[in-house]
């Protein structure tokens, strides 16, 4: 069976696919079309431009049709490709991991700001990422901190296999270890920095999420319980006991959650500072707490 794009030129197929995605009210139709055709043909943007007038083979057309079917069913492009870039690092994904989102880079930004304020980023540091998933935050930090070492934890061994593969791909395996445990319960301190992007969606709100998230991200990585704060109640006291004096815990927060998270940090003996760092939409996204220096 030949696909609908068979014998079309690359340019014609791109235009036709863009039109189909726009008809399906996909906002990023033009970008998605270019990425999917490039993935189907094994070509980057430069290659697509150079091949604009060549015609798709039946196999290429069939492969592209399968990608289109998945995208029209609401599957994110990153899952179709099996990877997503985060902080300049290409990260492999699986059904056990979240798709890393730009908002999460706010956690990396705040962590680097606080570490920079405390001294040279080239100094030896011991860091941990609780609920590491694909390893996005952890590996981004290691890429910026050349003398840092640390641990990524997750309850999902499948997720940890992906994180370890991403560490190897980034050339960071020698400084990254991965432990299967619930947040920090398998770790021993002290740490100079602990970060986490835990599940924080209220259980009742999951059904109203975009299909790309609701139907394709692992529910365990989304569901934060009735008020969205269950994970913080577990990990903040754990992390507080593992921080070195003066060290920071930084967590990603959902909309409207920064205040309650700061209260949980205070209850665990941490000082909330500085003010939460907002993402590009103005939502307080990264919340920090410091262990008081003796």
C-alpha positions in Angstrom: 0.0 0.0 0.0 1.4 3.4 -0.9 1.0 6.4 1.3 -0.8 9.6 0.4 2.5 11.5 0.0 4.0 9.0 -2.4 5.6 10.7 -5.4 5.0 14.2 -4.0 8.0 16.5 -3.8 9.3 17.2 -0.4 8.1 20.8 -0.6 4.6 19.7 -1.8 4.4 17.1 1.0 5.4 19.8 3.6 2.7 22.1 2.4 0.0 19.4 2.3 0.9 18.3 5.8 0.9 21.8 7.1 -2.6 22.2 5.8 -3.8 19.0 7.4 -2.4 20.0 10.8 -3.9 23.5 10.5 -7.3 22.0 9.7 -6.9 20.0 13.0 -6.3 23.3 14.8 -2.7 22.5 15.7 -1.1 25.8 16.5 2.4 24.8 15.6 1.3 23.2 12.2 4.2 24.6 10.1 6.9 23.7 12.5 5.5 20.3 13.2 5.2 19.6 9.5 8.8 20.5 8.9 10.0 18.4 11.9 8.0 15.3 11.0 9.0 15.3 7.4 12.6 15.8 8.4 12.3 12.9 10.8 10.6 10.7 8.2 13.3 11.4 5.6 16.3 11.6 8.0 17.0 15.2 7.0 17.7 18.4 9.0 16.5 21.8 7.9 19.3 22.3 5.4 18.8 18.9 4.0 15.0 19.6 3.5 15.8 22.8 1.6 18.3 21.0 -0.6 15.8 18.2 -1.3 12.8 20.3 -1.8 12.1 19.1 -5.3 12.9 15.4 -4.9 10.0 13.0 -4.6 9.1 10.8 -1.6 9.4 7.1 -2.0 6.6 4.8 -1.0 8.4 3.8 2.2 9.0 7.5 3.2 5.4 8.3 2.5 4.1 5.4 4.6 6.4 6.4 7.5 5.3 10.0 7.2 1.6 9.0 7.2 2.2 7.1 10.5 3.8 10.2 12.1 0.8 12.3 10.9 -1.7 9.8 12.3 0.0 9.9 15.7 0.2 13.7 15.6 -3.5 14.1 14.7 -4.3 11.8 17.6 -2.7 14.3 19.9 0.7 12.7 20.4 3.4 15.3 21.0 6.0 15.7 18.3 8.7 15.0 20.9 7.2 11.6 21.6 7.0 10.8 17.9 10.6 11.7 17.5 11.6 9.9 20.8 13.6 12.9 22.0 13.5 16.5 23.1 16.1 19.2 23.5 16.5 20.7 27.0 19.1 23.3 27.9 20.8 22.5 24.6 21.0 18.8 25.4 19.2 16.2 23.2 17.3 13.9 25.6 15.9 10.5 24.8 12.3 10.0 26.0 10.1 7.1 26.8 6.6 6.4 28.1 8.2 6.4 31.6 9.3 10.0 31.3 7.8 13.5 31.1 8.5 15.5 28.0 10.9 18.3 29.4 9.3 21.7 29.0 10.9 25.1 28.7 9.3 26.3 32.0 11.5 23.8 33.8 14.7 25.6 32.7 13.7 28.2 35.3 14.8 25.7 37.9 18.2 25.4 36.3 18.5 29.2 35.9 17.8 29.8 39.6 20.1 27.1 40.7 23.0 28.5 38.7 22.2 32.0 40.0 22.4 30.9 43.6 25.5 28.8 43.1 27.2 31.7 41.3 26.4 34.0 44.2 28.0 31.5 46.6 31.3 31.2 44.7 33.0 29.8 41.6 30.9 27.5 39.5 34.0 25.4 38.8 34.3 24.4 42.5 33.5 20.8 43.5 29.8 20.4 44.3 27.6 17.5 45.3 24.1 17.7 43.8 20.9 15.6 43.7 17.9 15.6 41.5 14.8 14.0 43.1 12.4 12.4 40.6 14.9 12.9 37.8 12.8 11.4 34.9 14.8 11.8 31.7 17.5 13.5 33.7 16.8 16.9 32.2 17.5 19.2 35.2 20.3 17.0 36.6 22.2 16.8 33.3 21.7 20.5 32.5 23.3 21.4 35.8 26.2 19.0 35.3 26.8 20.5 31.9 27.3 23.9 33.5 29.2 22.7 36.6 32.3 21.0 35.4 33.5 19.8 38.9 30.0 18.8 40.1 29.0 15.2 40.8 25.7 13.8 42.0 22.7 11.5 41.9 19.4 11.4 40.1 16.7 9.4 41.8 13.4 8.1 40.6 10.9 5.4 41.6 10.8 4.3 38.0 13.6 2.0 36.9 12.5 2.5 33.3 12.9 6.3 33.7 16.4 5.8 35.3 17.5 3.7 32.3 16.6 6.6 30.0 18.3 9.1 32.3 21.5 7.0 32.3 21.4 6.7 28.5 21.0 10.5 28.3 24.0 11.0 30.7 26.1 8.7 28.5 25.0 10.6 25.3 26.0 13.9 26.9 29.4 12.6 28.1 28.4 13.0 31.8 28.2 9.4 33.0 31.4 9.6 35.1 29.8 12.4 37.2 26.2 11.1 37.3 24.9 8.1 39.3 21.2 7.0 39.4 19.3 5.4 42.3 15.9 3.8 42.3 14.1 5.3 45.4 11.3 7.5 46.5 12.8 11.0 46.2 15.7 11.3 48.7 15.1 8.2 50.9 18.0 6.3 49.3 20.5 9.2 49.6 23.1 10.2 52.2 24.1 13.9 52.6 25.4 16.4 52.7 24.5 18.0 49.4 25.4 21.5 48.1 22.3 21.6 46.0 19.1 19.6 45.7 16.6 20.1 42.9 13.3 18.5 42.0 10.4 18.8 39.5 7.9 16.6 41.3 4.3 15.8 40.2 2.1 18.9 41.2 -1.1 18.7 39.2 -4.2 18.4 41.4 -5.8 14.9 40.8 -9.1 16.5 39.9 -7.4 18.7 37.2 -5.7 16.0 35.3 -8.7 15.2 33.1 -8.7 18.8 31.9 -5.1 18.9 30.8 -4.2 19.1 27.1 -4.4 15.7 25.4 -0.6 15.9 24.7 0.0 15.9 28.4 -3.0 14.0 29.8 -2.8 11.0 27.4 1.0 10.7 26.9 2.9 11.8 30.0 3.1 9.2 32.8 0.3 9.9 35.3 2.6 9.2 38.2 4.8 12.1 37.1 1.7 14.4 37.0 -0.6 13.6 39.9 0.3 15.6 43.0 -2.8 14.5 45.0 -5.9 16.4 46.0 -4.1 19.8 46.4 -1.1 19.1 44.2 1.3 19.2 47.2 1.7 15.6 48.2 5.2 15.2 46.7 6.4 18.3 48.4 5.3 17.1 51.8 7.5 14.0 51.3 10.6 15.4 49.6 11.0 18.8 51.4 11.7 17.3 54.8 13.9 14.6 53.3 15.9 17.1 51.4 16.2 19.5 54.3 18.0 16.8 56.3 20.5 16.2 53.5 21.5 19.8 52.7 24.9 21.2 53.8 24.7 24.4 55.8 23.9 27.3 53.4 22.9 24.9 50.6 19.6 25.2 48.7 16.7 23.1 47.7 15.0 24.3 44.5 11.7 22.9 43.3 9.4 23.5 40.4 6.0 24.7 41.3 2.6 24.9 39.7 0.5 28.0 39.4 -0.5 29.3 42.8 1.7 26.8 44.7 4.8 28.9 45.5 3.3 30.2 48.8 2.3 26.8 50.2 5.6 25.3 49.1 7.5 28.1 51.0 5.4 27.3 54.0 6.4 23.7 53.8 10.0 24.7 53.5 9.8 26.9 56.5 8.2 24.1 58.5 11.1 21.9 57.6 13.6 24.4 58.9 14.6 26.1 55.6 14.7 29.8 55.0 12.8 30.8 51.8 15.0 33.0 49.7 15.2 34.6 47.3 11.7 35.3 45.8 10.5 32.5 43.5 11.7 32.8 39.9 9.0 33.3 37.4 8.8 31.6 34.0 8.2 33.5 30.7 4.4 33.6 31.5 5.1 35.3 34.8 4.1 32.3 36.9 6.4 31.8 40.0 8.0 28.5 38.8 11.2 27.9 40.8 11.0 28.0 44.6 14.1 27.9 46.7 14.8 27.3 50.4 18.2 27.5 52.1 19.5 25.6 55.1 20.7 28.1 57.6 24.4 28.2 58.1 25.6 27.2 61.5 
